[in-house]
């Protein structure tokens, strides 16, 4: 059974993700890349805001794996965007 803090974290993550979708759709910039980056930033803030000051419950250790996976995907997304931009610039330059 999830604890109060686990439910709070999940509500924050889902709420932020939905707010990102609505916000990006409202300004016409809804792409998978934008959604992922903004959701990752929001998740990091939510995780930090719900962290206990002096104790770390056992269930929070599993979040480290998710954060590392998120950063790994973020690095791949940035590398793909840089490659795509560099390729476009190179093609235009010729």
mmCIF file as gemmi writes it, N, C-alpha and C atoms, coordinates in Angstrom:
data_model
loop_
_atom_site.group_PDB
_atom_site.id
_atom_site.type_symbol
_atom_site.label_atom_id
_atom_site.label_alt_id
_atom_site.label_comp_id
_atom_site.label_asym_id
_atom_site.label_entity_id
_atom_site.label_seq_id
_atom_site.pdbx_PDB_ins_code
_atom_site.Cartn_x
_atom_site.Cartn_y
_atom_site.Cartn_z
_atom_site.occupancy
_atom_site.B_iso_or_equiv
_atom_site.pdbx_formal_charge
_atom_site.auth_seq_id
_atom_site.auth_asym_id
_atom_site.pdbx_PDB_model_num
ATOM 1 N N . UNK Axp A 1 ? 0.847 -1.175 0 1 0 ? 1 A 1
ATOM 2 C CA . UNK Axp A 1 ? 0 0 0 1 0 ? 1 A 1
ATOM 3 C C . UNK Axp A 1 ? 0.892 1.238 0 1 0 ? 1 A 1
ATOM 4 N N . UNK Axp A 2 ? 0.648 2.166 -0.925 1 0 ? 2 A 1
ATOM 5 C CA . UNK Axp A 2 ? 1.497 3.349 -1.001 1 0 ? 2 A 1
ATOM 6 C C . UNK Axp A 2 ? 1.296 4.269 0.2 1 0 ? 2 A 1
ATOM 7 N N . UNK Axp A 3 ? 2.372 4.894 0.582 1 0 ? 3 A 1
ATOM 8 C CA . UNK Axp A 3 ? 2.299 5.832 1.695 1 0 ? 3 A 1
ATOM 9 C C . UNK Axp A 3 ? 1.794 7.179 1.204 1 0 ? 3 A 1
ATOM 10 N N . UNK Axp A 4 ? 1.567 8.075 2.139 1 0 ? 4 A 1
ATOM 11 C CA . UNK Axp A 4 ? 1.083 9.414 1.81 1 0 ? 4 A 1
ATOM 12 C C . UNK Axp A 4 ? 2.098 10.149 0.936 1 0 ? 4 A 1
ATOM 13 N N . UNK Axp A 5 ? 3.366 10.001 1.239 1 0 ? 5 A 1
ATOM 14 C CA . UNK Axp A 5 ? 4.402 10.682 0.449 1 0 ? 5 A 1
ATOM 15 C C . UNK Axp A 5 ? 4.527 10.095 -0.949 1 0 ? 5 A 1
ATOM 16 N N . UNK Axp A 6 ? 4.356 8.799 -1.07 1 0 ? 6 A 1
ATOM 17 C CA . UNK Axp A 6 ? 4.388 8.185 -2.398 1 0 ? 6 A 1
ATOM 18 C C . UNK Axp A 6 ? 3.228 8.697 -3.246 1 0 ? 6 A 1
ATOM 19 N N . UNK Axp A 7 ? 2.032 8.743 -2.66 1 0 ? 7 A 1
ATOM 20 C CA . UNK Axp A 7 ? 0.876 9.255 -3.393 1 0 ? 7 A 1
ATOM 21 C C . UNK Axp A 7 ? 1.07 10.719 -3.763 1 0 ? 7 A 1
ATOM 22 N N . UNK Axp A 8 ? 1.658 11.507 -2.871 1 0 ? 8 A 1
ATOM 23 C CA . UNK Axp A 8 ? 1.904 12.916 -3.152 1 0 ? 8 A 1
ATOM 24 C C . UNK Axp A 8 ? 2.863 13.071 -4.334 1 0 ? 8 A 1
ATOM 25 N N . UNK Axp A 9 ? 3.917 12.289 -4.347 1 0 ? 9 A 1
ATOM 26 C CA . UNK Axp A 9 ? 4.883 12.359 -5.436 1 0 ? 9 A 1
ATOM 27 C C . UNK Axp A 9 ? 4.246 11.956 -6.764 1 0 ? 9 A 1
ATOM 28 N N . UNK Axp A 10 ? 3.462 10.907 -6.751 1 0 ? 10 A 1
ATOM 29 C CA . UNK Axp A 10 ? 2.809 10.462 -7.982 1 0 ? 10 A 1
ATOM 30 C C . UNK Axp A 10 ? 1.832 11.518 -8.473 1 0 ? 10 A 1
ATOM 31 N N . UNK Axp A 11 ? 1.064 12.117 -7.563 1 0 ? 11 A 1
ATOM 32 C CA . UNK Axp A 11 ? 0.136 13.184 -7.967 1 0 ? 11 A 1
ATOM 33 C C . UNK Axp A 11 ? 0.889 14.366 -8.564 1 0 ? 11 A 1
ATOM 34 N N . UNK Axp A 12 ? 2 14.742 -7.964 1 0 ? 12 A 1
ATOM 35 C CA . UNK Axp A 12 ? 2.796 15.841 -8.501 1 0 ? 12 A 1
ATOM 36 C C . UNK Axp A 12 ? 3.325 15.515 -9.897 1 0 ? 12 A 1
ATOM 37 N N . UNK Axp A 13 ? 3.835 14.306 -10.085 1 0 ? 13 A 1
ATOM 38 C CA . UNK Axp A 13 ? 4.393 13.92 -11.382 1 0 ? 13 A 1
ATOM 39 C C . UNK Axp A 13 ? 3.32 13.872 -12.469 1 0 ? 13 A 1
ATOM 40 N N . UNK Axp A 14 ? 2.18 13.28 -12.159 1 0 ? 14 A 1
ATOM 41 C CA . UNK Axp A 14 ? 1.102 13.195 -13.145 1 0 ? 14 A 1
ATOM 42 C C . UNK Axp A 14 ? 0.539 14.578 -13.436 1 0 ? 14 A 1
ATOM 43 N N . UNK Axp A 15 ? 0.332 15.374 -12.4 1 0 ? 15 A 1
ATOM 44 C CA . UNK Axp A 15 ? -0.183 16.731 -12.596 1 0 ? 15 A 1
ATOM 45 C C . UNK Axp A 15 ? 0.755 17.583 -13.43 1 0 ? 15 A 1
ATOM 46 N N . UNK Axp A 16 ? 2.047 17.503 -13.148 1 0 ? 16 A 1
ATOM 47 C CA . UNK Axp A 16 ? 3.017 18.269 -13.921 1 0 ? 16 A 1
ATOM 48 C C . UNK Axp A 16 ? 3.044 17.818 -15.38 1 0 ? 16 A 1
ATOM 49 N N . UNK Axp A 17 ? 3.015 16.515 -15.599 1 0 ? 17 A 1
ATOM 50 C CA . UNK Axp A 17 ? 3.043 15.996 -16.96 1 0 ? 17 A 1
ATOM 51 C C . UNK Axp A 17 ? 1.822 16.469 -17.754 1 0 ? 17 A 1
ATOM 52 N N . UNK Axp A 18 ? 0.66 16.438 -17.138 1 0 ? 18 A 1
ATOM 53 C CA . UNK Axp A 18 ? -0.546 16.919 -17.806 1 0 ? 18 A 1
ATOM 54 C C . UNK Axp A 18 ? -0.483 18.426 -18.051 1 0 ? 18 A 1
ATOM 55 N N . UNK Axp A 19 ? 0.046 19.172 -17.091 1 0 ? 19 A 1
ATOM 56 C CA . UNK Axp A 19 ? 0.181 20.62 -17.266 1 0 ? 19 A 1
ATOM 57 C C . UNK Axp A 19 ? 1.141 20.941 -18.408 1 0 ? 19 A 1
ATOM 58 N N . UNK Axp A 20 ? 2.192 20.155 -18.551 1 0 ? 20 A 1
ATOM 59 C CA . UNK Axp A 20 ? 3.135 20.352 -19.647 1 0 ? 20 A 1
ATOM 60 C C . UNK Axp A 20 ? 2.447 20.098 -20.986 1 0 ? 20 A 1
ATOM 61 N N . UNK Axp A 21 ? 1.663 19.032 -21.07 1 0 ? 21 A 1
ATOM 62 C CA . UNK Axp A 21 ? 0.95 18.723 -22.316 1 0 ? 21 A 1
ATOM 63 C C . UNK Axp A 21 ? -0.004 19.863 -22.672 1 0 ? 21 A 1
ATOM 64 N N . UNK Axp A 22 ? -0.782 20.317 -21.709 1 0 ? 22 A 1
ATOM 65 C CA . UNK Axp A 22 ? -1.742 21.393 -21.969 1 0 ? 22 A 1
ATOM 66 C C . UNK Axp A 22 ? -1.021 22.681 -22.341 1 0 ? 22 A 1
ATOM 67 N N . UNK Axp A 23 ? 0.036 23.016 -21.606 1 0 ? 23 A 1
ATOM 68 C CA . UNK Axp A 23 ? 0.777 24.243 -21.888 1 0 ? 23 A 1
ATOM 69 C C . UNK Axp A 23 ? 1.437 24.224 -23.258 1 0 ? 23 A 1
ATOM 70 N N . UNK Axp A 24 ? 2.084 23.122 -23.59 1 0 ? 24 A 1
ATOM 71 C CA . UNK Axp A 24 ? 2.733 23.026 -24.899 1 0 ? 24 A 1
ATOM 72 C C . UNK Axp A 24 ? 1.709 23.02 -26.029 1 0 ? 24 A 1
ATOM 73 N N . UNK Axp A 25 ? 0.578 22.352 -25.827 1 0 ? 25 A 1
ATOM 74 C CA . UNK Axp A 25 ? -0.464 22.349 -26.846 1 0 ? 25 A 1
ATOM 75 C C . UNK Axp A 25 ? -1.049 23.749 -27.027 1 0 ? 25 A 1
ATOM 76 N N . UNK Axp A 26 ? -1.151 24.502 -25.94 1 0 ? 26 A 1
ATOM 77 C CA . UNK Axp A 26 ? -1.709 25.853 -26.016 1 0 ? 26 A 1
ATOM 78 C C . UNK Axp A 26 ? -0.827 26.789 -26.835 1 0 ? 26 A 1
ATOM 79 N N . UNK Axp A 27 ? 0.475 26.608 -26.772 1 0 ? 27 A 1
ATOM 80 C CA . UNK Axp A 27 ? 1.371 27.473 -27.541 1 0 ? 27 A 1
ATOM 81 C C . UNK Axp A 27 ? 1.797 26.841 -28.861 1 0 ? 27 A 1
ATOM 82 N N . UNK Axp A 28 ? 1.276 25.661 -29.173 1 0 ? 28 A 1
ATOM 83 C CA . UNK Axp A 28 ? 1.567 25.007 -30.446 1 0 ? 28 A 1
ATOM 84 C C . UNK Axp A 28 ? 2.961 24.418 -30.542 1 0 ? 28 A 1
ATOM 85 N N . UNK Axp A 29 ? 3.533 24.017 -29.418 1 0 ? 29 A 1
ATOM 86 C CA . UNK Axp A 29 ? 4.895 23.472 -29.421 1 0 ? 29 A 1
ATOM 87 C C . UNK Axp A 29 ? 4.942 22.063 -28.847 1 0 ? 29 A 1
ATOM 88 N N . UNK Axp A 30 ? 3.856 21.326 -28.974 1 0 ? 30 A 1
ATOM 89 C CA . UNK Axp A 30 ? 3.79 19.991 -28.392 1 0 ? 30 A 1
ATOM 90 C C . UNK Axp A 30 ? 4.529 18.991 -29.277 1 0 ? 30 A 1
ATOM 91 N N . UNK Axp A 31 ? 5.725 18.624 -28.835 1 0 ? 31 A 1
ATOM 92 C CA . UNK Axp A 31 ? 6.5 17.561 -29.48 1 0 ? 31 A 1
ATOM 93 C C . UNK Axp A 31 ? 6.961 16.617 -28.375 1 0 ? 31 A 1
ATOM 94 N N . UNK Axp A 32 ? 7.365 15.448 -28.778 1 0 ? 32 A 1
ATOM 95 C CA . UNK Axp A 32 ? 7.844 14.476 -27.8 1 0 ? 32 A 1
ATOM 96 C C . UNK Axp A 32 ? 9.084 14.953 -27.072 1 0 ? 32 A 1
ATOM 97 N N . UNK Axp A 33 ? 9.957 15.632 -27.8 1 0 ? 33 A 1
ATOM 98 C CA . UNK Axp A 33 ? 11.196 16.132 -27.196 1 0 ? 33 A 1
ATOM 99 C C . UNK Axp A 33 ? 10.897 17.196 -26.145 1 0 ? 33 A 1
ATOM 100 N N . UNK Axp A 34 ? 10.061 18.165 -26.503 1 0 ? 34 A 1
ATOM 101 C CA . UNK Axp A 34 ? 9.72 19.218 -25.545 1 0 ? 34 A 1
ATOM 102 C C . UNK Axp A 34 ? 9.014 18.648 -24.323 1 0 ? 34 A 1
ATOM 103 N N . UNK Axp A 35 ? 8.09 17.715 -24.575 1 0 ? 35 A 1
ATOM 104 C CA . UNK Axp A 35 ? 7.37 17.113 -23.458 1 0 ? 35 A 1
ATOM 105 C C . UNK Axp A 35 ? 8.332 16.372 -22.53 1 0 ? 35 A 1
ATOM 106 N N . UNK Axp A 36 ? 9.228 15.59 -23.107 1 0 ? 36 A 1
ATOM 107 C CA . UNK Axp A 36 ? 10.149 14.81 -22.28 1 0 ? 36 A 1
ATOM 108 C C . UNK Axp A 36 ? 11.046 15.706 -21.434 1 0 ? 36 A 1
ATOM 109 N N . UNK Axp A 37 ? 11.633 16.73 -22.05 1 0 ? 37 A 1
ATOM 110 C CA . UNK Axp A 37 ? 12.564 17.596 -21.321 1 0 ? 37 A 1
ATOM 111 C C . UNK Axp A 37 ? 11.845 18.334 -20.195 1 0 ? 37 A 1
ATOM 112 N N . UNK Axp A 38 ? 10.683 18.908 -20.481 1 0 ? 38 A 1
ATOM 113 C CA . UNK Axp A 38 ? 9.965 19.639 -19.435 1 0 ? 38 A 1
ATOM 114 C C . UNK Axp A 38 ? 9.428 18.712 -18.342 1 0 ? 38 A 1
ATOM 115 N N . UNK Axp A 39 ? 9 17.526 -18.723 1 0 ? 39 A 1
ATOM 116 C CA . UNK Axp A 39 ? 8.531 16.57 -17.723 1 0 ? 39 A 1
ATOM 117 C C . UNK Axp A 39 ? 9.687 16.091 -16.849 1 0 ? 39 A 1
ATOM 118 N N . UNK Axp A 40 ? 10.855 15.872 -17.436 1 0 ? 40 A 1
ATOM 119 C CA . UNK Axp A 40 ? 12.026 15.474 -16.654 1 0 ? 40 A 1
ATOM 120 C C . UNK Axp A 40 ? 12.411 16.565 -15.661 1 0 ? 40 A 1
ATOM 121 N N . UNK Axp A 41 ? 12.419 17.811 -16.106 1 0 ? 41 A 1
ATOM 122 C CA . UNK Axp A 41 ? 12.741 18.912 -15.189 1 0 ? 41 A 1
ATOM 123 C C . UNK Axp A 41 ? 11.718 18.995 -14.057 1 0 ? 41 A 1
ATOM 124 N N . UNK Axp A 42 ? 10.453 18.867 -14.396 1 0 ? 42 A 1
ATOM 125 C CA . UNK Axp A 42 ? 9.41 18.892 -13.362 1 0 ? 42 A 1
ATOM 126 C C . UNK Axp A 42 ? 9.527 17.722 -12.402 1 0 ? 42 A 1
ATOM 127 N N . UNK Axp A 43 ? 9.886 16.554 -12.93 1 0 ? 43 A 1
ATOM 128 C CA . UNK Axp A 43 ? 10.048 15.379 -12.066 1 0 ? 43 A 1
ATOM 129 C C . UNK Axp A 43 ? 11.203 15.58 -11.089 1 0 ? 43 A 1
ATOM 130 N N . UNK Axp A 44 ? 12.294 16.156 -11.566 1 0 ? 44 A 1
ATOM 131 C CA . UNK Axp A 44 ? 13.422 16.407 -10.669 1 0 ? 44 A 1
ATOM 132 C C . UNK Axp A 44 ? 13.046 17.395 -9.569 1 0 ? 44 A 1
ATOM 133 N N . UNK Axp A 45 ? 12.283 18.422 -9.924 1 0 ? 45 A 1
ATOM 134 C CA . UNK Axp A 45 ? 11.829 19.39 -8.909 1 0 ? 45 A 1
ATOM 135 C C . UNK Axp A 45 ? 10.884 18.717 -7.93 1 0 ? 45 A 1
ATOM 136 N N . UNK Axp A 46 ? 9.935 17.912 -8.428 1 0 ? 46 A 1
ATOM 137 C CA . UNK Axp A 46 ? 8.986 17.227 -7.545 1 0 ? 46 A 1
ATOM 138 C C . UNK Axp A 46 ? 9.7 16.261 -6.61 1 0 ? 46 A 1
ATOM 139 N N . UNK Axp A 47 ? 10.676 15.538 -7.132 1 0 ? 47 A 1
ATOM 140 C CA . UNK Axp A 47 ? 11.428 14.601 -6.29 1 0 ? 47 A 1
ATOM 141 C C . UNK Axp A 47 ? 12.183 15.36 -5.209 1 0 ? 47 A 1
ATOM 142 N N . UNK Axp A 48 ? 12.785 16.463 -5.577 1 0 ? 48 A 1
ATOM 143 C CA . UNK Axp A 48 ? 13.531 17.256 -4.603 1 0 ? 48 A 1
ATOM 144 C C . UNK Axp A 48 ? 12.612 17.859 -3.54 1 0 ? 48 A 1
ATOM 145 N N . UNK Axp A 49 ? 11.439 18.331 -3.964 1 0 ? 49 A 1
ATOM 146 C CA . UNK Axp A 49 ? 10.51 18.97 -3.023 1 0 ? 49 A 1
ATOM 147 C C . UNK Axp A 49 ? 9.891 17.976 -2.053 1 0 ? 49 A 1
ATOM 148 N N . UNK Axp A 50 ? 9.801 16.713 -2.431 1 0 ? 50 A 1
ATOM 149 C CA . UNK Axp A 50 ? 9.173 15.725 -1.553 1 0 ? 50 A 1
ATOM 150 C C . UNK Axp A 50 ? 10.186 14.898 -0.768 1 0 ? 50 A 1
ATOM 151 N N . UNK Axp A 51 ? 11.459 15.236 -0.871 1 0 ? 51 A 1
ATOM 152 C CA . UNK Axp A 51 ? 12.496 14.502 -0.154 1 0 ? 51 A 1
ATOM 153 C C . UNK Axp A 51 ? 12.498 14.901 1.315 1 0 ? 51 A 1
ATOM 154 N N . UNK Axp A 52 ? 12.548 13.909 2.183 1 0 ? 52 A 1
ATOM 155 C CA . UNK Axp A 52 ? 12.652 14.179 3.616 1 0 ? 52 A 1
ATOM 156 C C . UNK Axp A 52 ? 14.045 14.737 3.909 1 0 ? 52 A 1
ATOM 157 N N . UNK Axp A 53 ? 14.119 15.603 4.907 1 0 ? 53 A 1
ATOM 158 C CA . UNK Axp A 53 ? 15.389 16.263 5.205 1 0 ? 53 A 1
ATOM 159 C C . UNK Axp A 53 ? 16.435 15.33 5.795 1 0 ? 53 A 1
ATOM 160 N N . UNK Axp A 54 ? 16.03 14.484 6.718 1 0 ? 54 A 1
ATOM 161 C CA . UNK Axp A 54 ? 17.021 13.72 7.463 1 0 ? 54 A 1
ATOM 162 C C . UNK Axp A 54 ? 16.937 12.209 7.281 1 0 ? 54 A 1
ATOM 163 N N . UNK Axp A 55 ? 15.958 11.733 6.551 1 0 ? 55 A 1
ATOM 164 C CA . UNK Axp A 55 ? 15.817 10.284 6.385 1 0 ? 55 A 1
ATOM 165 C C . UNK Axp A 55 ? 15.405 9.991 4.947 1 0 ? 55 A 1
ATOM 166 N N . UNK Axp A 56 ? 15.816 8.845 4.469 1 0 ? 56 A 1
ATOM 167 C CA . UNK Axp A 56 ? 15.448 8.418 3.12 1 0 ? 56 A 1
ATOM 168 C C . UNK Axp A 56 ? 14.741 7.075 3.206 1 0 ? 56 A 1
ATOM 169 N N . UNK Axp A 57 ? 13.439 7.063 2.965 1 0 ? 57 A 1
ATOM 170 C CA . UNK Axp A 57 ? 12.714 5.79 3.015 1 0 ? 57 A 1
ATOM 171 C C . UNK Axp A 57 ? 13.236 4.833 1.937 1 0 ? 57 A 1
ATOM 172 N N . UNK Axp A 58 ? 13.096 3.545 2.156 1 0 ? 58 A 1
ATOM 173 C CA . UNK Axp A 58 ? 13.611 2.566 1.191 1 0 ? 58 A 1
ATOM 174 C C . UNK Axp A 58 ? 13.026 2.718 -0.214 1 0 ? 58 A 1
ATOM 175 N N . UNK Axp A 59 ? 11.772 3.127 -0.348 1 0 ? 59 A 1
ATOM 176 C CA . UNK Axp A 59 ? 11.159 3.232 -1.663 1 0 ? 59 A 1
ATOM 177 C C . UNK Axp A 59 ? 11.774 4.356 -2.495 1 0 ? 59 A 1
ATOM 178 N N . UNK Axp A 60 ? 12.42 5.327 -1.863 1 0 ? 60 A 1
ATOM 179 C CA . UNK Axp A 60 ? 13.007 6.442 -2.601 1 0 ? 60 A 1
ATOM 180 C C . UNK Axp A 60 ? 14.303 6.039 -3.297 1 0 ? 60 A 1
ATOM 181 N N . UNK Axp A 61 ? 14.914 4.952 -2.864 1 0 ? 61 A 1
ATOM 182 C CA . UNK Axp A 61 ? 16.149 4.501 -3.508 1 0 ? 61 A 1
ATOM 183 C C . UNK Axp A 61 ? 15.889 4.063 -4.952 1 0 ? 61 A 1
ATOM 184 N N . UNK Axp A 62 ? 14.706 3.568 -5.213 1 0 ? 62 A 1
ATOM 185 C CA . UNK Axp A 62 ? 14.352 3.164 -6.569 1 0 ? 62 A 1
ATOM 186 C C . UNK Axp A 62 ? 14.224 4.341 -7.527 1 0 ? 62 A 1
ATOM 187 N N . UNK Axp A 63 ? 14 5.516 -6.974 1 0 ? 63 A 1
ATOM 188 C CA . UNK Axp A 63 ? 13.869 6.715 -7.804 1 0 ? 63 A 1
ATOM 189 C C . UNK Axp A 63 ? 15.203 7.055 -8.455 1 0 ? 63 A 1
ATOM 190 N N . UNK Axp A 64 ? 16.3 6.72 -7.804 1 0 ? 64 A 1
ATOM 191 C CA . UNK Axp A 64 ? 17.625 6.997 -8.388 1 0 ? 64 A 1
ATOM 192 C C . UNK Axp A 64 ? 17.782 6.343 -9.752 1 0 ? 64 A 1
ATOM 193 N N . UNK Axp A 65 ? 17.288 5.132 -9.874 1 0 ? 65 A 1
ATOM 194 C CA . UNK Axp A 65 ? 17.38 4.42 -11.154 1 0 ? 65 A 1
ATOM 195 C C . UNK Axp A 65 ? 16.575 5.163 -12.21 1 0 ? 65 A 1
ATOM 196 N N . UNK Axp A 66 ? 15.397 5.628 -11.859 1 0 ? 66 A 1
ATOM 197 C CA . UNK Axp A 66 ? 14.577 6.379 -12.809 1 0 ? 66 A 1
ATOM 198 C C . UNK Axp A 66 ? 15.232 7.693 -13.206 1 0 ? 66 A 1
ATOM 199 N N . UNK Axp A 67 ? 15.858 8.362 -12.246 1 0 ? 67 A 1
ATOM 200 C CA . UNK Axp A 67 ? 16.536 9.622 -12.549 1 0 ? 67 A 1
ATOM 201 C C . UNK Axp A 67 ? 17.722 9.369 -13.479 1 0 ? 67 A 1
ATOM 202 N N . UNK Axp A 68 ? 18.492 8.345 -13.21 1 0 ? 68 A 1
ATOM 203 C CA . UNK Axp A 68 ? 19.614 8.008 -14.096 1 0 ? 68 A 1
ATOM 204 C C . UNK Axp A 68 ? 19.129 7.637 -15.498 1 0 ? 68 A 1
ATOM 205 N N . UNK Axp A 69 ? 18.042 6.9 -15.577 1 0 ? 69 A 1
ATOM 206 C CA . UNK Axp A 69 ? 17.48 6.563 -16.891 1 0 ? 69 A 1
ATOM 207 C C . UNK Axp A 69 ? 16.998 7.822 -17.602 1 0 ? 69 A 1
ATOM 208 N N . UNK Axp A 70 ? 16.367 8.722 -16.857 1 0 ? 70 A 1
ATOM 209 C CA . UNK Axp A 70 ? 15.911 9.979 -17.438 1 0 ? 70 A 1
ATOM 210 C C . UNK Axp A 70 ? 17.053 10.818 -17.972 1 0 ? 70 A 1
ATOM 211 N N . UNK Axp A 71 ? 18.134 10.91 -17.208 1 0 ? 71 A 1
ATOM 212 C CA . UNK Axp A 71 ? 19.302 11.66 -17.675 1 0 ? 71 A 1
ATOM 213 C C . UNK Axp A 71 ? 19.94 10.999 -18.891 1 0 ? 71 A 1
ATOM 214 N N . UNK Axp A 72 ? 19.955 9.677 -18.919 1 0 ? 72 A 1
ATOM 215 C CA . UNK Axp A 72 ? 20.517 8.97 -20.072 1 0 ? 72 A 1
ATOM 216 C C . UNK Axp A 72 ? 19.708 9.267 -21.331 1 0 ? 72 A 1
ATOM 217 N N . UNK Axp A 73 ? 18.404 9.206 -21.224 1 0 ? 73 A 1
ATOM 218 C CA . UNK Axp A 73 ? 17.552 9.519 -22.369 1 0 ? 73 A 1
ATOM 219 C C . UNK Axp A 73 ? 17.712 10.984 -22.754 1 0 ? 73 A 1
ATOM 220 N N . UNK Axp A 74 ? 17.842 11.863 -21.774 1 0 ? 74 A 1
ATOM 221 C CA . UNK Axp A 74 ? 18.037 13.285 -22.045 1 0 ? 74 A 1
ATOM 222 C C . UNK Axp A 74 ? 19.317 13.511 -22.855 1 0 ? 74 A 1
ATOM 223 N N . UNK Axp A 75 ? 20.376 12.831 -22.496 1 0 ? 75 A 1
ATOM 224 C CA . UNK Axp A 75 ? 21.642 12.977 -23.224 1 0 ? 75 A 1
ATOM 225 C C . UNK Axp A 75 ? 21.474 12.488 -24.664 1 0 ? 75 A 1
ATOM 226 N N . UNK Axp A 76 ? 20.75 11.398 -24.843 1 0 ? 76 A 1
ATOM 227 C CA . UNK Axp A 76 ? 20.503 10.896 -26.201 1 0 ? 76 A 1
ATOM 228 C C . UNK Axp A 76 ? 19.667 11.898 -26.996 1 0 ? 76 A 1
ATOM 229 N N . UNK Axp A 77 ? 18.639 12.465 -26.379 1 0 ? 77 A 1
ATOM 230 C CA . UNK Axp A 77 ? 17.789 13.448 -27.055 1 0 ? 77 A 1
ATOM 231 C C . UNK Axp A 77 ? 18.609 14.665 -27.468 1 0 ? 77 A 1
ATOM 232 N N . UNK Axp A 78 ? 19.45 15.153 -26.576 1 0 ? 78 A 1
ATOM 233 C CA . UNK Axp A 78 ? 20.292 16.309 -26.903 1 0 ? 78 A 1
ATOM 234 C C . UNK Axp A 78 ? 21.254 15.964 -28.033 1 0 ? 78 A 1
ATOM 235 N N . UNK Axp A 79 ? 21.857 14.785 -27.983 1 0 ? 79 A 1
ATOM 236 C CA . UNK Axp A 79 ? 22.789 14.386 -29.04 1 0 ? 79 A 1
ATOM 237 C C . UNK Axp A 79 ? 22.085 14.29 -30.393 1 0 ? 79 A 1
ATOM 238 N N . UNK Axp A 80 ? 20.887 13.755 -30.425 1 0 ? 80 A 1
ATOM 239 C CA . UNK Axp A 80 ? 20.138 13.65 -31.681 1 0 ? 80 A 1
ATOM 240 C C . UNK Axp A 80 ? 19.789 15.038 -32.207 1 0 ? 80 A 1
ATOM 241 N N . UNK Axp A 81 ? 19.359 15.94 -31.327 1 0 ? 81 A 1
ATOM 242 C CA . UNK Axp A 81 ? 19.02 17.301 -31.764 1 0 ? 81 A 1
ATOM 243 C C . UNK Axp A 81 ? 20.246 18.04 -32.274 1 0 ? 81 A 1
ATOM 244 N N . UNK Axp A 82 ? 21.376 17.876 -31.616 1 0 ? 82 A 1
ATOM 245 C CA . UNK Axp A 82 ? 22.61 18.524 -32.077 1 0 ? 82 A 1
ATOM 246 C C . UNK Axp A 82 ? 23.018 17.947 -33.426 1 0 ? 82 A 1
ATOM 247 N N . UNK Axp A 83 ? 22.93 16.636 -33.581 1 0 ? 83 A 1
ATOM 248 C CA . UNK Axp A 83 ? 23.278 15.998 -34.854 1 0 ? 83 A 1
ATOM 249 C C . UNK Axp A 83 ? 22.36 16.491 -35.97 1 0 ? 83 A 1
ATOM 250 N N . UNK Axp A 84 ? 21.061 16.571 -35.68 1 0 ? 84 A 1
ATOM 251 C CA . UNK Axp A 84 ? 20.097 17.02 -36.678 1 0 ? 84 A 1
ATOM 252 C C . UNK Axp A 84 ? 20.372 18.475 -37.082 1 0 ? 84 A 1
ATOM 253 N N . UNK Axp A 85 ? 20.644 19.327 -36.122 1 0 ? 85 A 1
ATOM 254 C CA . UNK Axp A 85 ? 20.927 20.726 -36.416 1 0 ? 85 A 1
ATOM 255 C C . UNK Axp A 85 ? 22.229 20.872 -37.195 1 0 ? 85 A 1
ATOM 256 N N . UNK Axp A 86 ? 23.248 20.145 -36.79 1 0 ? 86 A 1
ATOM 257 C CA . UNK Axp A 86 ? 24.533 20.22 -37.496 1 0 ? 86 A 1
ATOM 258 C C . UNK Axp A 86 ? 24.396 19.724 -38.925 1 0 ? 86 A 1
ATOM 259 N N . UNK Axp A 87 ? 23.629 18.674 -39.129 1 0 ? 87 A 1
ATOM 260 C CA . UNK Axp A 87 ? 23.414 18.148 -40.475 1 0 ? 87 A 1
ATOM 261 C C . UNK Axp A 87 ? 22.68 19.164 -41.344 1 0 ? 87 A 1
ATOM 262 N N . UNK Axp A 88 ? 21.66 19.794 -40.793 1 0 ? 88 A 1
ATOM 263 C CA . UNK Axp A 88 ? 20.923 20.814 -41.55 1 0 ? 88 A 1
ATOM 264 C C . UNK Axp A 88 ? 21.813 21.989 -41.909 1 0 ? 88 A 1
ATOM 265 N N . UNK Axp A 89 ? 22.645 22.435 -40.983 1 0 ? 89 A 1
ATOM 266 C CA . UNK Axp A 89 ? 23.55 23.533 -41.255 1 0 ? 89 A 1
ATOM 267 C C . UNK Axp A 89 ? 24.573 23.155 -42.312 1 0 ? 89 A 1
ATOM 268 N N . UNK Axp A 90 ? 25.075 21.934 -42.246 1 0 ? 90 A 1
ATOM 269 C CA . UNK Axp A 90 ? 26.046 21.475 -43.216 1 0 ? 90 A 1
ATOM 270 C C . UNK Axp A 90 ? 25.447 21.403 -44.62 1 0 ? 90 A 1
ATOM 271 N N . UNK Axp A 91 ? 24.217 20.897 -44.712 1 0 ? 91 A 1
ATOM 272 C CA . UNK Axp A 91 ? 23.55 20.782 -46.006 1 0 ? 91 A 1
ATOM 273 C C . UNK Axp A 91 ? 23.273 22.161 -46.593 1 0 ? 91 A 1
ATOM 274 N N . UNK Axp A 92 ? 22.841 23.105 -45.776 1 0 ? 92 A 1
ATOM 275 C CA . UNK Axp A 92 ? 22.572 24.465 -46.242 1 0 ? 92 A 1
ATOM 276 C C . UNK Axp A 92 ? 23.854 25.176 -46.664 1 0 ? 92 A 1
ATOM 277 N N . UNK Axp A 93 ? 24.952 24.868 -45.996 1 0 ? 93 A 1
ATOM 278 C CA . UNK Axp A 93 ? 26.219 25.518 -46.292 1 0 ? 93 A 1
ATOM 279 C C . UNK Axp A 93 ? 26.782 25.122 -47.638 1 0 ? 93 A 1
ATOM 280 N N . UNK Axp A 94 ? 26.41 23.969 -48.141 1 0 ? 94 A 1
ATOM 281 C CA . UNK Axp A 94 ? 26.924 23.508 -49.439 1 0 ? 94 A 1
ATOM 282 C C . UNK Axp A 94 ? 26.068 24.08 -50.502 1 0 ? 94 A 1
